[in-house]
Amino acid sequence: MAQAQTVLAFDFGTRRIGVAVGETEVRLAHPLAEIVGEQSEPRFVAIAAVIAEWRPQHFKWQVADRVAT
């Protein structure tokens, strides 16, 4: 049987980034955090902190579609 591995998922938006954590063995994920802000540097510092805490084996990401108005 394969060992369970941690997956971190990021949903990148223009004002916030949603973060979820899951495990490959149970194939479920749950919301973990929301990173709020529009400036890049604080957002990436927060992402690095989440990665350092959870030490995932896999990453998934999604970038929100921008709609022109």
N, C-alpha and C positions, 0 to 999 in steps of 0.2 A: 504494500500500500504506500502511495506517495505521501510524503510529509506535507502537512498544511503549510501554506505560504501566505504571507500578508500582502494585500494589494491596497495601494492608495490610489484614489481616483480624484481628479481635479476637474471642475467645471468652470472654465475661465469666462468671466463676463467683464464688461467695461467698468463696473463699479464694485463688484464683489467676486470672490472665488469660492465656490462650494467645494468642500473636501469630504470625502467618504472613505471608510476603511472596510475591508472585507477579508475573507479567508478563502483560499482555493478549495479547501476540503469541504466546507459547508455550502460554498457557492452563494453566500449571502453578503450583503454590504449594508452598512447603516451610516447615516450622516454623522460626521465627526466635528466639523467646524465650518465657520463662514469667515473668510478673510475679507474685510471691508476696506476700501480705499481705492483711489485712482492713481496714486503715484507708484511707480514700479518698484523702487528700492524697498520700501516697507513691506510690500506684498511678497517679494522674493525672500526677504528675511523671515517672514512668517512661514512661507513654504519650506524653507530650509529647516526651521525649528520643528515643523510637523514631521518631516522626513527623518531628522535626527532622533526624534522621540520614537517613532514607529518602526524605523529601519525596514522598510518594505522590500520584498523580493521582486515585485512587479509594480508598474505604474500604468494608469489609464488616464486619458484626458479628453476633454471636449472643449471646443471654443464656441461660445455663443455666436449665432449668426447675427450680423449687423443688418439692420433694415434701413435703407436710405429713406429720408423723409423730404 
